[in-house]
Amino acid sequence: MNYRSVIIFGKATLLDDPAAKREAMRAFTEHVMPGRWDNIRKPSERELQVTTVLAVPLEEVSAKVRTGPPIDDEEDYVLPVWAGVLPLEFAPRPPIADDRLPKETLVPEYLRKYSRKRFVTR
């Protein structure tokens, strides 16, 4: 099976300072969807209070990636069993507006042009 796996080691600490929590939430949002933070309602004080945010300094990181064709035992190649790779893709589709959104609200450019290509490895 082909895969990507990352394991991190570090001691998590609770971010309880509202400004630090807000900044961590902004950074995460911008990493996932650049441009989104400036276009959304910011978390309320109550939302900040009930949301847990952890900081994890990366003390050790391990990444593994397996790509390519199967590597079977030689005797398995004579079996009448299909072997190979089924490529799967995860791709964004056109945005679907909330039914309650005012009809004149336009889809923001960062959503129209959304791409995760910067994270694809081959």
Buried (B, 14 or more C-beta within 10 A) or exposed (E): EEEEEEEEEEEEEEBEEEEEBBEBBBEEBEEEBBBBBEEEEEBEEEEBEEEEBEEEEEEEEEEEEEEEEEEEEEEEEEEEEEEEEEEEEEEEEEEEEEEEEEEEEEEBEEBEEBEEEEEEEE
